[in-house]
Amino acid sequence: MISQLDWFITKRMMSRILGVVFLFFCLIFLSESLDSWRFETISRISGDAIAWLAVLTAAVRWSIKTLSITVLLGAIVALVEFQSRREFVVMKASGISIWRIARGPILFVAMFGIFVTLIGEGVSTRINREINPTPPGLGGGISRSTVDIWLQQTGSVSDTNIATNTNSAGSYFILAGSARENGSILRDVTIFPDAEDNIRRISAKRADHVPGFWNLTGVKVTRAGGAVQNMENYQISTRSTKGDLRVSLGSTEDFTYFELIDVLTSGVSDPAIRAAAATRLSKLTSLPLLLVGSLLIAFAFTAGYRRGNPFGMSIIYGIILGFIVFVITEMADRAGSSGVLQPQIATWGPAAISVLVGLSVLLKKEDGNA
């Protein structure tokens, strides 16, 4: 049950936290608006209004990434205001513990994180990928060195085992002019088999992915020695699933929370692709806990009693620790996306550490030993 005291504390902290978040958003928006090349490119294609919308969504996405810092700073601003007015002194003199004081703000921050994960991030992601999609390899995706559509596949292109052995060893590369339906349909396709294969190159007008195969139509097969054979249809085995193609032809930054769940449950066989998608999903899921950890750190370094108002060093310590948590979070995210760390450890680890640090310092201060 939310009491009047909970609402009083939460409303004050909510306004300060959202104010700092908005301030950072404005600064990021200003920075994003200076990217004239992107603005002119989108404006030339879709108009000025869409270009400004791209700047807006980019600023929103960066604001979401920095929430662990902005929530910490906003909470520190609110807590310093409480302390300067001696409102916490009155509360504690009335027998109200710091845990009772923090109950409302913790609930608000957790709900705010859930809202951002399920709604805010999803809306900005959908808008951004329609206007200015993130190139693969940026923000935790699978990297591509060029703007062309290149896919490395595992399977066989040999005539003898095309229809019988989808797990045969070997690899080949696909170069496509365009992709539709999340990579399930490729057009203007050129396939380059392994150097030891009898087939040197396969060109096709279209390639359709079905479980275990690529079905090619309008095919021209070039064999060793220069012999060319035209065929109406041709099949090439592949181990890639539709989930693999969907993520490898885009960036995990351009998938919403529910789309990531759909991709992972539909089956992703490539370990690198699965690691990138799983890390992104775990990072969004752990965001509410990370924000709660930032709030607890703010309480731990700012909410203690002082005779005067020497909050300077405590504020600096809190901000430094918040930046450390942010850096660790981003480094762990990269490690999880590349497969170096388990996605759950890479994302839930920093969030749990921030909560433990905040709780530990608060417990030490509350029992009178600090």
Residue frames relative to the residue before (quaternion, step in Angstrom):
aa qw qx qy qz dx dy dz
M 1.0000 0.0000 0.0000 0.0000 0.00 0.00 0.00
I 0.3278 -0.7465 0.5519 0.1755 3.58 -0.79 1.08
S 0.2282 -0.7866 0.5625 0.1131 3.58 -0.64 1.14
Q 0.6860 -0.4620 0.3567 0.4344 3.53 -1.33 0.09
L 0.6233 0.5337 -0.3397 0.4597 3.59 1.08 -0.68
D 0.6288 0.5291 -0.3304 0.4642 3.58 0.98 -0.84
W 0.6775 0.4940 -0.2943 0.4587 3.55 0.91 -0.94
F 0.6273 0.5390 -0.3380 0.4492 3.61 1.01 -0.79
I 0.6954 0.4599 -0.2759 0.4783 3.59 0.84 -0.97
T 0.6796 0.5061 -0.2965 0.4405 3.58 0.87 -0.97
K 0.6474 0.5253 -0.3259 0.4457 3.58 0.96 -0.85
R 0.6489 0.5087 -0.3198 0.4668 3.59 0.96 -0.82
M 0.7096 0.4518 -0.2651 0.4713 3.57 0.82 -1.00
M 0.6118 0.5564 -0.3449 0.4440 3.58 1.06 -0.74
S 0.6752 0.4928 -0.3026 0.4579 3.58 0.89 -0.89
R 0.6783 0.4821 -0.3051 0.4632 3.60 0.96 -0.79
I 0.6501 0.5113 -0.3209 0.4615 3.59 0.96 -0.83
L 0.6846 0.4669 -0.2923 0.4775 3.58 0.85 -0.92
G 0.6107 0.5520 -0.3509 0.4463 3.58 1.11 -0.62
V 0.6705 0.4721 -0.2996 0.4877 3.60 0.96 -0.83
V 0.6154 0.5363 -0.3459 0.4625 3.59 1.03 -0.76
F 0.6705 0.4932 -0.2961 0.4684 3.58 0.95 -0.88
L 0.6236 0.5359 -0.3394 0.4569 3.59 1.03 -0.76
F 0.6637 0.4821 -0.3022 0.4854 3.60 0.92 -0.87
F 0.6147 0.5454 -0.3464 0.4525 3.57 1.03 -0.76
C 0.6566 0.5061 -0.3154 0.4618 3.61 0.92 -0.86
L 0.6556 0.5017 -0.3161 0.4675 3.59 0.96 -0.82
I 0.6603 0.4900 -0.3054 0.4803 3.58 0.99 -0.83
F 0.6211 0.5400 -0.3377 0.4568 3.59 1.01 -0.78
L 0.6431 0.5121 -0.3165 0.4734 3.56 0.99 -0.83
S 0.6620 0.5027 -0.3067 0.4638 3.56 0.96 -0.86
E 0.6657 0.5025 -0.3015 0.4620 3.59 0.94 -0.88
S 0.6423 0.5388 -0.3313 0.4329 3.60 1.03 -0.71
L 0.6128 0.5603 -0.3512 0.4325 3.60 1.22 -0.32
D 0.5363 0.5921 -0.4115 0.4386 3.59 1.29 -0.09
S 0.1363 -0.8538 0.4990 0.0584 3.57 0.34 1.26
W 0.6159 0.5636 -0.3622 0.4145 3.59 1.02 -0.73
R 0.6742 0.4779 -0.2975 0.4780 3.58 0.89 -0.89
F 0.6490 0.5247 -0.3246 0.4452 3.58 0.94 -0.89
E 0.6873 0.4780 -0.2918 0.4626 3.58 0.86 -0.92
T 0.6316 0.5350 -0.3380 0.4479 3.60 1.02 -0.74
I 0.7000 0.4458 -0.2714 0.4874 3.60 0.83 -0.97
S 0.6321 0.5383 -0.3334 0.4468 3.58 1.02 -0.76
R 0.6517 0.5170 -0.3174 0.4552 3.58 0.99 -0.80
I 0.7022 0.4573 -0.2616 0.4788 3.59 1.08 -0.72
S 0.8526 0.1620 -0.0199 0.4964 3.56 0.77 -1.08
G 0.6237 -0.5476 0.3561 0.4294 3.60 1.19 -0.15
D 0.6736 -0.5276 0.3493 0.3820 3.55 -1.28 0.42
A 0.6341 0.5509 -0.3442 0.4194 3.60 0.96 -0.83
I 0.6752 0.4743 -0.2926 0.4832 3.59 0.93 -0.85
A 0.6167 0.5441 -0.3468 0.4509 3.59 1.07 -0.70
W 0.6630 0.4759 -0.3061 0.4901 3.59 0.98 -0.80
L 0.6102 0.5363 -0.3499 0.4665 3.59 1.09 -0.64
A 0.6204 0.5301 -0.3366 0.4700 3.59 1.08 -0.70
V 0.6335 0.5146 -0.3240 0.4785 3.59 1.00 -0.81
L 0.6503 0.5321 -0.3080 0.4462 3.58 0.98 -0.91
T 0.7007 0.4601 -0.2817 0.4668 3.59 0.80 -0.98
A 0.6131 0.5356 -0.3529 0.4611 3.60 1.07 -0.66
A 0.6532 0.4998 -0.3100 0.4769 3.58 1.01 -0.81
V 0.6228 0.5349 -0.3386 0.4598 3.60 1.03 -0.75
R 0.6818 0.4969 -0.2976 0.4469 3.58 0.86 -0.94
W 0.6591 0.4787 -0.3134 0.4880 3.60 1.01 -0.75
S 0.6119 0.5432 -0.3511 0.4553 3.60 1.07 -0.65
I 0.6345 0.5175 -0.3256 0.4729 3.58 1.05 -0.76
K 0.6478 0.5284 -0.3218 0.4445 3.58 0.99 -0.80
T 0.7431 0.3966 -0.2178 0.4930 3.60 1.06 -0.70
L 0.3236 0.7867 -0.4839 0.2057 3.61 1.22 0.23
S 0.6049 0.5625 -0.3783 0.4178 3.60 0.99 -0.66
I 0.6764 0.4666 -0.2852 0.4934 3.60 1.09 -0.69
T 0.7059 0.4755 -0.2855 0.4406 3.59 0.79 -0.97
V 0.6173 0.5188 -0.3511 0.4760 3.60 1.05 -0.65
L 0.6388 0.5235 -0.3220 0.4628 3.58 0.99 -0.82
L 0.6884 0.4753 -0.2916 0.4639 3.60 0.83 -0.96
G 0.6547 0.5128 -0.3152 0.4572 3.58 0.94 -0.85
A 0.6494 0.5054 -0.3170 0.4715 3.58 1.00 -0.80
I 0.6358 0.5223 -0.3328 0.4607 3.61 0.99 -0.78
V 0.6296 0.5296 -0.3332 0.4605 3.60 0.98 -0.84
A 0.6819 0.4842 -0.2915 0.4643 3.59 0.89 -0.92
L 0.6775 0.5006 -0.3006 0.4472 3.58 0.90 -0.90
V 0.6214 0.5212 -0.3403 0.4759 3.60 1.04 -0.72
E 0.6377 0.5175 -0.3292 0.4660 3.57 1.03 -0.74
F 0.6274 0.5207 -0.3320 0.4744 3.61 1.00 -0.75
Q 0.6917 0.4857 -0.2828 0.4535 3.55 0.91 -0.94
S 0.6577 0.5226 -0.3196 0.4383 3.58 0.93 -0.84
R 0.7079 0.4160 -0.2517 0.5124 3.59 1.16 -0.58
R 0.4219 -0.7359 0.4282 0.3117 3.59 1.33 0.09
E 0.3198 0.7639 -0.5048 0.2437 3.59 1.13 0.52
F 0.6325 0.5149 -0.3340 0.4725 3.59 1.06 -0.65
V 0.6025 0.5602 -0.3575 0.4420 3.58 1.08 -0.70
V 0.6598 0.5024 -0.2978 0.4728 3.56 0.97 -0.88
M 0.6507 0.5213 -0.3173 0.4519 3.57 0.97 -0.89
K 0.7024 0.4551 -0.2766 0.4723 3.58 0.84 -0.94
A 0.6172 0.5339 -0.3461 0.4629 3.61 1.09 -0.63
S 0.6584 0.4920 -0.2918 0.4892 3.57 1.23 -0.50
G 0.5951 -0.6053 0.3494 0.3967 3.57 1.28 0.10
I 0.4906 0.6476 -0.4403 0.3823 3.59 1.24 0.31
S 0.3422 -0.7632 0.5159 0.1850 3.57 -0.68 1.10
I 0.6471 -0.5157 0.3919 0.4021 3.54 -1.30 0.31
W 0.6132 0.5509 -0.3513 0.4439 3.59 1.13 -0.61
R 0.6362 0.5046 -0.3193 0.4886 3.57 1.09 -0.71
I 0.6414 0.5213 -0.3228 0.4611 3.59 1.03 -0.76
A 0.7295 0.4528 -0.2399 0.4531 3.58 0.95 -0.91
R 0.4659 0.7207 -0.4341 0.2740 3.61 1.20 -0.31
G 0.6995 0.4772 -0.2766 0.4544 3.58 0.80 -0.99
P 0.6801 0.4781 -0.3086 0.4622 3.63 0.80 -0.90
I 0.6227 0.5329 -0.3514 0.4525 3.62 0.99 -0.73
L 0.6522 0.5092 -0.3117 0.4671 3.57 0.96 -0.85
F 0.6549 0.5124 -0.3114 0.4599 3.59 0.97 -0.85
V 0.6757 0.4924 -0.3032 0.4573 3.59 0.86 -0.95
A 0.6397 0.5182 -0.3310 0.4612 3.60 0.99 -0.78
M 0.6703 0.4805 -0.2995 0.4798 3.61 0.94 -0.85
F 0.6168 0.5399 -0.3341 0.4652 3.57 1.07 -0.73
G 0.6560 0.5049 -0.3057 0.4703 3.59 0.98 -0.82
I 0.6418 0.5112 -0.3228 0.4718 3.59 1.01 -0.78
F 0.6386 0.5265 -0.3209 0.4605 3.58 0.99 -0.83
V 0.6574 0.5024 -0.3087 0.4692 3.58 0.93 -0.90
T 0.6691 0.5174 -0.3018 0.4400 3.60 0.90 -0.92
L 0.7847 0.3761 -0.1866 0.4560 3.56 0.73 -1.06
I 0.8024 0.2703 -0.1234 0.5176 3.60 1.01 -0.74
G 0.7252 0.4636 -0.2759 0.4278 3.59 0.55 -1.12
E 0.6854 0.4684 -0.2819 0.4809 3.57 0.86 -0.96
G 0.6550 0.5345 -0.3159 0.4307 3.59 0.97 -0.83
V 0.6676 0.4995 -0.3023 0.4620 3.57 0.92 -0.93
S 0.6887 0.4735 -0.2914 0.4654 3.60 0.83 -0.94
T 0.6323 0.5355 -0.3332 0.4499 3.60 1.05 -0.72
R 0.6624 0.5066 -0.3127 0.4546 3.60 0.89 -0.90
I 0.6678 0.4936 -0.3060 0.4656 3.57 0.92 -0.90
N 0.6812 0.5154 -0.2985 0.4258 3.57 0.86 -0.97
R 0.7027 0.4736 -0.2955 0.4411 3.61 0.85 -0.85
E 0.6183 0.5176 -0.3523 0.4751 3.59 1.21 -0.35
I 0.7377 0.4061 -0.2146 0.4948 3.57 1.07 -0.78
N 0.8123 -0.0297 0.1113 0.5718 3.55 0.74 -1.13
P 0.1086 -0.8463 0.5171 0.0677 3.62 0.44 1.15
T 0.5167 -0.6400 0.4807 0.3038 3.54 -1.14 0.73
P 0.4496 -0.6836 0.4912 0.2987 3.63 -0.78 0.90
P 0.5629 -0.5934 0.4386 0.3723 3.62 -1.01 0.70
G 0.7336 0.3853 -0.3080 0.4675 3.52 -0.99 0.90
L 0.6732 0.4366 -0.3046 0.5133 3.59 1.22 -0.32
G 0.8380 0.1832 -0.1423 0.4940 3.52 -1.01 0.82
G 0.7634 -0.4043 0.2153 0.4554 3.58 0.95 0.74
G 0.5180 0.6455 -0.4226 0.3695 3.58 1.17 0.29
I 0.5943 -0.5257 0.4438 0.4166 3.55 -1.30 -0.25
S 0.4153 -0.7749 0.4269 0.2116 3.55 -0.62 1.17
R 0.0618 -0.7345 0.6720 0.0720 3.53 -1.28 0.58
S 0.4204 -0.7443 0.4650 0.2305 3.56 -0.86 0.93
T 0.7727 0.2342 -0.1517 0.5701 3.63 1.18 -0.30
V 0.5892 -0.5671 0.4316 0.3807 3.56 -1.30 0.12
D 0.5247 0.6210 -0.4224 0.4008 3.61 1.22 -0.19
I 0.4761 -0.6493 0.5082 0.3058 3.55 -1.25 0.43
W 0.0555 0.7840 -0.6095 0.1035 3.54 -0.40 1.30
L 0.0242 -0.7869 0.6165 -0.0083 3.55 -0.95 0.93
Q 0.2133 -0.7380 0.6235 0.1453 3.55 -0.97 0.87
Q 0.0895 -0.8185 0.5673 -0.0160 3.54 -0.71 1.15
T 0.2684 -0.7269 0.6072 0.1756 3.53 -1.25 0.53
G 0.4349 0.6636 -0.5079 0.3355 3.56 -0.74 1.09
S 0.4910 -0.6439 0.4917 0.3201 3.55 -1.12 -0.66
V 0.1979 -0.7588 0.6070 0.1287 3.54 -1.15 0.69
S 0.4431 0.7191 -0.4484 0.2923 3.63 1.24 0.01
D 0.5675 -0.6212 0.4262 0.3322 3.54 -1.09 0.72
T 0.6855 0.5457 -0.2980 0.3789 3.59 0.99 -0.81
N 0.8230 0.2087 -0.1020 0.5183 3.59 1.03 -0.61
I 0.2649 0.7933 -0.5133 0.1925 3.57 1.17 0.46
A 0.7948 0.3423 -0.1638 0.4737 3.57 0.77 -1.03
T 0.7338 0.4621 -0.2314 0.4410 3.59 1.17 -0.30
N 0.8129 0.2221 -0.0872 0.5312 3.58 1.02 -0.62
T 0.1006 -0.8318 0.5451 0.0280 3.58 0.00 1.28
N 0.6994 0.4518 -0.2710 0.4831 3.58 1.22 -0.27
S 0.3356 0.7576 -0.5043 0.2432 3.58 1.21 0.31
A 0.5515 -0.6286 0.4398 0.3275 3.53 -1.12 0.74
G 0.5316 0.6192 -0.4695 0.3370 3.53 -1.24 0.44
S 0.1457 -0.7801 0.6019 0.0884 3.52 -1.25 0.36
Y 0.0473 -0.7718 0.6331 0.0355 3.52 -1.31 0.38
F 0.3614 -0.7251 0.5505 0.2016 3.54 -1.29 0.41
I 0.1954 -0.7596 0.6119 0.1018 3.54 -1.13 0.80
L 0.1043 -0.7475 0.6543 0.0482 3.54 -0.98 0.97
A 0.0224 -0.8175 0.5742 -0.0377 3.58 -0.65 1.14
G 0.4842 -0.6746 0.4825 0.2787 3.52 -1.14 0.70
S 0.7906 -0.0652 0.0617 0.6058 3.57 1.10 -0.68
A 0.2191 -0.7633 0.5967 0.1156 3.54 -1.27 0.45
R 0.0940 -0.7787 0.6195 0.0328 3.54 -1.13 0.77
E 0.8349 0.1975 -0.1548 0.4898 3.53 -1.33 0.43
N 0.6954 -0.5178 0.2588 0.4258 3.53 0.77 1.20
G 0.7440 -0.4267 0.2162 0.4665 3.57 1.04 0.81
S 0.4964 0.6657 -0.4336 0.3500 3.62 1.22 -0.01
I 0.7541 0.2286 -0.1515 0.5968 3.59 1.22 -0.40
L 0.0568 -0.7887 0.6122 -0.0057 3.56 -0.76 1.10
R 0.1576 -0.7854 0.5932 0.0799 3.57 -1.06 0.75
D 0.8178 0.1637 -0.1786 0.5220 3.53 -1.26 0.65
V 0.1774 0.8387 -0.4797 0.1871 3.51 0.79 1.18
T 0.0326 -0.7463 0.6639 0.0344 3.54 -1.17 0.74
I 0.1442 -0.8039 0.5762 0.0317 3.56 -0.76 1.10
F 0.1377 -0.7860 0.6013 0.0403 3.55 -0.89 1.03
P 0.2391 -0.8020 0.5307 0.1345 3.60 -0.29 1.23
D 0.7165 -0.3931 0.3535 0.4551 3.52 -1.41 -0.07
A 0.6120 -0.6026 0.3699 0.3543 3.57 -1.04 0.78
E 0.6807 0.4954 -0.2968 0.4507 3.60 1.11 -0.59
D 0.5394 0.6353 -0.4061 0.3748 3.59 1.20 -0.17
N 0.5750 -0.6046 0.4392 0.3331 3.56 -1.19 0.62
I 0.6787 0.4485 -0.2712 0.5144 3.56 1.18 -0.60
R 0.2957 -0.7879 0.5217 0.1403 3.56 -0.77 1.07
R 0.7994 -0.0854 0.1003 0.5862 3.58 0.97 -0.78
I 0.1106 -0.7627 0.6336 0.0675 3.55 -1.17 0.70
S 0.0940 -0.7814 0.6158 0.0374 3.56 -0.81 1.03
A 0.0369 0.7993 -0.5972 0.0562 3.58 -1.01 0.84
K 0.5240 -0.6323 0.4739 0.3179 3.53 -1.18 0.61
R 0.8136 0.0050 0.0489 0.5794 3.54 1.05 -0.77
A 0.0980 -0.7663 0.6324 0.0565 3.56 -1.21 0.69
D 0.1211 -0.7921 0.5975 0.0303 3.58 -0.74 1.12
H 0.3025 -0.7649 0.5426 0.1700 3.56 -0.81 1.01
V 0.0232 0.7285 -0.6841 0.0267 3.52 -1.03 0.99
P 0.6876 -0.4942 0.3031 0.4371 3.63 -1.09 0.50
G 0.8449 0.1544 -0.1540 0.4884 3.55 -0.62 1.20
F 0.8026 0.2306 -0.1035 0.5404 3.62 1.18 -0.32
W 0.2514 -0.6479 0.6799 0.2338 3.43 -1.55 0.20
N 0.1892 -0.7648 0.6074 0.1017 3.58 -0.78 1.05
L 0.1433 -0.8136 0.5625 0.0323 3.57 -0.51 1.23
T 0.0888 -0.7739 0.6250 0.0510 3.55 -1.12 0.75
G 0.7888 0.2217 -0.2100 0.5335 3.56 -1.12 0.73
V 0.2340 0.8413 -0.4446 0.1995 3.55 0.94 1.01
K 0.0508 -0.7430 0.6658 0.0463 3.53 -1.24 0.68
V 0.1513 -0.8080 0.5686 0.0291 3.58 -0.53 1.26
T 0.1220 -0.7781 0.6141 0.0504 3.58 -0.76 1.06
R 0.1743 -0.8177 0.5458 0.0559 3.56 -0.60 1.22
A 0.6903 -0.4445 0.3619 0.4415 3.53 -1.34 0.14
G 0.7397 0.3517 -0.2825 0.4994 3.57 -0.85 0.95
G 0.5757 -0.6355 0.3546 0.3727 3.58 1.29 -0.11
A 0.4524 0.6832 -0.4654 0.3345 3.63 1.22 0.00
V 0.1543 -0.7901 0.5911 0.0498 3.58 -0.93 0.97
Q 0.0611 -0.7911 0.6086 -0.0022 3.56 -0.94 0.95
N 0.2398 -0.7641 0.5854 0.1260 3.57 -0.84 1.03
M 0.0046 -0.7973 0.6017 -0.0467 3.57 -0.91 0.98
E 0.4998 -0.6564 0.4760 0.3046 3.54 -1.12 0.66
N 0.8057 0.0371 0.0203 0.5908 3.58 0.96 -0.92
Y 0.0120 0.7812 -0.6232 0.0356 3.54 -1.19 0.61
Q 0.1929 -0.7836 0.5819 0.1003 3.59 -1.07 0.73
I 0.0752 -0.7639 0.6404 0.0265 3.53 -1.12 0.84
S 0.4012 -0.7234 0.5065 0.2433 3.57 -0.81 0.97
T 0.0067 0.7839 -0.6203 0.0263 3.56 -1.21 0.64
R 0.3725 -0.7133 0.5463 0.2322 3.53 -1.18 0.59
S 0.5050 0.6700 -0.4155 0.3513 3.61 1.22 -0.23
T 0.2749 -0.7391 0.5933 0.1615 3.54 -1.09 0.78
K 0.6788 -0.4618 0.3582 0.4446 3.56 -1.29 0.10
G 0.6170 0.5433 -0.3445 0.4534 3.58 1.11 -0.63
D 0.6096 0.5470 -0.3437 0.4595 3.59 1.05 -0.75
L 0.6941 0.4873 -0.2771 0.4516 3.54 0.83 -1.03
R 0.6442 0.5516 -0.3255 0.4181 3.55 0.96 -0.88
V 0.7268 0.4152 -0.2459 0.4887 3.57 0.95 -0.87
S 0.6749 0.5199 -0.3118 0.4207 3.60 0.93 -0.86
L 0.6975 0.4434 -0.2769 0.4901 3.62 1.16 -0.50
G 0.7358 0.2925 -0.2207 0.5695 3.56 1.26 0.18
S 0.4943 -0.6022 0.5087 0.3664 3.55 -1.24 -0.48
T 0.5362 -0.6225 0.4543 0.3443 3.57 -1.02 0.69
E 0.5529 0.6036 -0.3923 0.4195 3.61 1.21 -0.36
D 0.7129 0.4427 -0.2481 0.4839 3.59 1.18 -0.50
F 0.5808 0.5324 -0.3931 0.4739 3.57 1.21 0.50
T 0.3954 -0.7072 0.5327 0.2445 3.56 -0.93 0.89
Y 0.7301 -0.4287 0.3007 0.4390 3.55 -1.31 0.21
F 0.7279 0.4316 -0.2500 0.4704 3.58 0.79 -1.01
E 0.6132 0.5356 -0.3521 0.4617 3.61 1.12 -0.54
L 0.6215 0.5283 -0.3405 0.4676 3.58 1.06 -0.67
I 0.6249 0.5221 -0.3341 0.4747 3.58 1.02 -0.77
D 0.6587 0.5152 -0.3038 0.4565 3.57 0.96 -0.90
V 0.6502 0.5203 -0.3159 0.4548 3.59 0.98 -0.86
L 0.7107 0.4676 -0.2699 0.4509 3.57 0.84 -0.96
T 0.6860 0.4668 -0.2913 0.4761 3.58 1.03 -0.69
S 0.6226 0.5463 -0.3474 0.4397 3.60 1.17 -0.45
G 0.5819 -0.6096 0.3567 0.4031 3.58 1.27 -0.18
V 0.0729 0.7661 -0.6311 0.0974 3.56 -0.57 1.23
S 0.2367 -0.8235 0.5034 0.1112 3.57 -0.43 1.20
D 0.6366 0.5330 -0.3381 0.4431 3.61 1.06 -0.65
P 0.4342 -0.7289 0.4566 0.2677 3.66 -0.57 1.06
A 0.6490 0.5220 -0.3267 0.4467 3.61 0.98 -0.79
I 0.6653 0.4913 -0.3006 0.4751 3.57 0.96 -0.87
R 0.6555 0.5119 -0.3131 0.4585 3.57 0.95 -0.86
A 0.6375 0.5315 -0.3303 0.4496 3.60 0.99 -0.80
A 0.6594 0.5092 -0.3108 0.4576 3.61 0.95 -0.87
A 0.6889 0.4709 -0.2836 0.4725 3.59 0.90 -0.93
A 0.6668 0.5032 -0.3084 0.4550 3.60 0.92 -0.86
T 0.6379 0.5230 -0.3295 0.4594 3.60 1.04 -0.74
R 0.6453 0.5152 -0.3166 0.4668 3.55 0.96 -0.85
L 0.6611 0.5023 -0.3053 0.4664 3.61 0.94 -0.89
S 0.6783 0.4866 -0.2944 0.4652 3.60 0.89 -0.91
K 0.6247 0.5435 -0.3423 0.4441 3.58 1.05 -0.71
L 0.6633 0.4832 -0.3032 0.4845 3.58 0.97 -0.83
T 0.6573 0.5199 -0.3154 0.4451 3.58 0.97 -0.84
S 0.7252 0.4407 -0.2412 0.4708 3.60 0.99 -0.81
L 0.4184 0.7372 -0.4579 0.2679 3.62 1.23 -0.13
P 0.6521 0.5022 -0.3574 0.4414 3.70 0.78 -0.76
L 0.6573 0.4983 -0.3163 0.4685 3.61 0.97 -0.81
L 0.6320 0.5309 -0.3328 0.4560 3.60 1.02 -0.76
L 0.6631 0.4935 -0.3068 0.4718 3.59 0.99 -0.80
V 0.6124 0.5245 -0.3448 0.4807 3.58 1.07 -0.69
G 0.6326 0.5287 -0.3270 0.4620 3.59 1.02 -0.76
S 0.6378 0.5182 -0.3224 0.4698 3.59 0.99 -0.80
L 0.6487 0.5133 -0.3145 0.4657 3.57 1.00 -0.82
L 0.6616 0.5044 -0.3101 0.4601 3.59 0.94 -0.86
I 0.6143 0.5326 -0.3434 0.4702 3.59 1.07 -0.70
A 0.6347 0.5211 -0.3270 0.4676 3.59 1.00 -0.80
F 0.6521 0.4972 -0.3141 0.4784 3.60 0.94 -0.85
A 0.6646 0.5428 -0.3140 0.4064 3.57 0.89 -0.96
F 0.7828 0.3491 -0.1768 0.4839 3.59 0.92 -0.86
T 0.7605 0.3861 -0.1977 0.4832 3.61 1.20 -0.19
A 0.7033 0.5281 -0.2738 0.3892 3.60 1.03 -0.73
G 0.4905 0.6780 -0.4380 0.3286 3.63 1.20 -0.03
Y 0.5614 -0.6099 0.4435 0.3408 3.58 -1.24 0.52
R 0.0129 0.7731 -0.6338 0.0195 3.56 -1.15 0.78
R 0.5231 -0.6415 0.4569 0.3257 3.58 -1.05 0.75
G 0.7667 0.2372 -0.1419 0.5794 3.56 0.99 -0.84
N 0.5611 -0.5813 0.4401 0.3919 3.55 -1.05 -0.76
P 0.2536 0.7865 -0.5321 0.1845 3.64 0.80 0.91
F 0.1060 0.8389 -0.5232 0.1062 3.56 0.47 1.19
G 0.4285 0.7618 -0.4338 0.2188 3.57 1.25 -0.31
M 0.7269 0.4335 -0.2569 0.4666 3.57 0.69 -1.07
S 0.6309 0.5305 -0.3400 0.4527 3.59 1.01 -0.74
I 0.6450 0.5099 -0.3188 0.4715 3.57 1.01 -0.82
I 0.6512 0.5135 -0.3175 0.4598 3.58 0.95 -0.87
Y 0.6464 0.5133 -0.3217 0.4640 3.59 0.96 -0.87
G 0.6623 0.5136 -0.3076 0.4506 3.57 0.94 -0.87
I 0.6652 0.4973 -0.3027 0.4675 3.58 0.95 -0.89
I 0.6444 0.5180 -0.3253 0.4590 3.59 0.94 -0.88
L 0.6694 0.4894 -0.3033 0.4695 3.57 0.91 -0.89
G 0.6239 0.5376 -0.3364 0.4566 3.58 1.07 -0.70
F 0.6592 0.4882 -0.3062 0.4830 3.58 0.98 -0.82
I 0.6135 0.5349 -0.3516 0.4625 3.58 1.07 -0.68
V 0.6428 0.5101 -0.3195 0.4738 3.59 0.97 -0.84
F 0.6475 0.5207 -0.3196 0.4555 3.59 0.98 -0.85
V 0.6677 0.4952 -0.3023 0.4664 3.59 0.90 -0.94
I 0.6528 0.5041 -0.3166 0.4685 3.58 0.93 -0.88
T 0.6367 0.5381 -0.3268 0.4451 3.57 0.99 -0.81
E 0.6915 0.4679 -0.2847 0.4710 3.58 0.89 -0.91
M 0.6436 0.5108 -0.3274 0.4665 3.59 1.00 -0.76
A 0.6609 0.4940 -0.3077 0.4739 3.57 0.96 -0.84
D 0.6065 0.5536 -0.3506 0.4503 3.58 1.10 -0.70
R 0.6563 0.4933 -0.3081 0.4806 3.59 0.96 -0.84
A 0.6568 0.5092 -0.3163 0.4575 3.57 0.96 -0.85
G 0.6631 0.4967 -0.3082 0.4676 3.58 1.00 -0.76
S 0.6582 0.5167 -0.3116 0.4502 3.59 0.99 -0.83
S 0.7108 0.4392 -0.2567 0.4857 3.58 1.08 -0.67
G 0.5570 -0.6406 0.3750 0.3725 3.58 1.28 -0.05
V 0.4438 0.6987 -0.4584 0.3236 3.61 1.25 0.08
L 0.7720 0.1758 -0.0906 0.6040 3.58 1.08 -0.82
Q 0.5710 -0.5455 0.4733 0.3904 3.53 -1.26 0.40
P 0.5627 -0.6353 0.3932 0.3537 3.66 -0.82 0.88
Q 0.6541 0.5167 -0.3253 0.4464 3.60 0.94 -0.80
I 0.6625 0.4880 -0.3045 0.4799 3.60 0.99 -0.83
A 0.6686 0.5282 -0.3022 0.4274 3.58 0.94 -0.89
T 0.7658 0.3672 -0.1937 0.4911 3.60 1.04 -0.68
W 0.7254 0.4112 -0.2491 0.4926 3.59 0.86 -0.91
G 0.5559 0.6344 -0.3861 0.3734 3.60 1.16 -0.54
P 0.7073 0.4351 -0.2848 0.4788 3.66 0.68 -0.98
A 0.6281 0.5302 -0.3452 0.4531 3.61 1.02 -0.73
A 0.6741 0.4828 -0.2960 0.4741 3.59 0.92 -0.89
I 0.6328 0.5332 -0.3342 0.4511 3.60 1.00 -0.79
S 0.6514 0.5137 -0.3251 0.4539 3.60 0.93 -0.85
V 0.6450 0.5035 -0.3219 0.4762 3.59 1.02 -0.77
L 0.6706 0.5045 -0.3021 0.4523 3.58 0.91 -0.90
V 0.6324 0.5213 -0.3349 0.4650 3.60 1.00 -0.78
G 0.6727 0.4990 -0.2981 0.4579 3.58 0.87 -0.94
L 0.6761 0.4881 -0.2928 0.4678 3.59 0.91 -0.92
S 0.6484 0.5376 -0.3240 0.4309 3.59 0.94 -0.87
V 0.6860 0.4690 -0.2880 0.4759 3.57 0.86 -0.95
L 0.6436 0.5193 -0.3284 0.4564 3.61 0.99 -0.77
L 0.6520 0.5129 -0.3136 0.4620 3.59 0.96 -0.85
K 0.6480 0.5187 -0.3150 0.4603 3.57 1.00 -0.82
K 0.6881 0.4701 -0.2857 0.4732 3.58 0.97 -0.81
E 0.6806 0.5180 -0.2990 0.4231 3.57 0.96 -0.82
D 0.7006 0.4542 -0.2971 0.4633 3.63 1.06 -0.59
G 0.6009 -0.6405 0.3259 0.3500 3.58 1.30 0.26
N 0.5608 0.6196 -0.3942 0.3823 3.57 1.22 0.16
A 0.6149 0.5560 -0.3593 0.4286 3.60 1.20 -0.22
